[in-house]
Amino acid sequence: MNGSEKSLRRLIDKWLAPTPAIPVRVTRFTGMQSNQRRYVCVEAARPAGSLAIFFFRHDDGSWCVFPPATVRPAMRAERHAA
């Protein structure tokens, strides 16, 4: 899968299918601080009501509808020759 298939624009088109009659708008987003996970909330006004989806930026630069995995501390044991 190439990078354009995980671009934010492509995901918005896929999930919200904006049109001139049903535009989308960004309602929330995070800043550019290095310790913050980046996300964007995009909303579309539909006849049945508003639809909002959060898109999360992953470490490889792609955008997804699920957040990236949290890096957790890990321990490991190694054998040493006696």
C-alpha positions in Angstrom: 0.0 0.0 0.0 1.6 3.3 -1.0 1.5 6.5 1.0 -1.3 8.1 -1.0 -3.7 5.4 0.0 -3.3 6.4 3.6 -3.4 10.2 3.1 -5.9 12.2 5.1 -7.6 13.5 2.0 -8.1 10.0 0.6 -9.5 8.7 3.9 -11.9 11.7 4.2 -13.1 10.9 0.6 -13.5 7.2 1.5 -15.3 7.6 4.8 -17.3 10.8 4.4 -17.7 11.1 0.6 -17.9 14.9 0.5 -19.8 16.6 -2.3 -20.6 20.3 -3.0 -24.0 19.7 -1.5 -22.5 17.9 1.6 -19.1 19.5 2.4 -16.9 18.5 5.3 -15.1 20.6 7.8 -12.4 20.1 10.4 -13.8 20.7 13.9 -10.9 19.7 16.1 -7.2 18.9 15.7 -4.0 18.6 17.8 -1.0 20.8 17.6 2.5 20.0 16.4 4.1 19.3 19.8 6.5 16.4 19.6 5.0 14.6 22.7 1.4 14.7 21.4 -0.3 12.3 19.2 -1.8 14.0 16.2 -5.5 13.7 15.3 -8.1 15.5 13.2 -11.8 15.4 13.7 -13.7 15.9 10.4 -17.5 16.5 10.3 -20.1 16.2 7.6 -23.7 17.5 7.9 -26.0 14.8 6.6 -29.8 14.9 6.2 -30.0 12.3 9.0 -27.7 14.3 11.3 -24.0 15.2 11.7 -21.3 12.6 11.2 -17.9 13.1 12.8 -14.9 10.9 12.4 -11.5 11.1 14.1 -8.4 10.4 12.0 -5.1 9.6 13.7 -1.6 10.2 12.5 0.7 7.2 12.8 4.5 7.2 13.2 5.0 6.2 9.5 3.1 9.3 8.4 -0.1 7.6 7.4 -3.5 8.5 8.7 -6.0 5.9 10.0 -9.4 5.8 11.8 -7.8 4.0 14.7 -5.1 5.4 17.0 -1.6 4.2 16.9 -0.5 1.5 19.3 0.9 2.9 22.6 4.6 2.1 23.2 4.7 0.2 26.4 7.7 -0.6 28.6 9.0 -4.1 28.2 11.4 -6.4 30.0 13.4 -9.2 28.7 15.6 -11.9 30.2 18.8 -13.2 28.5 20.8 -16.3 29.3 24.4 -15.9 29.9 27.0 -18.7 29.7 28.3 -19.8 33.1 
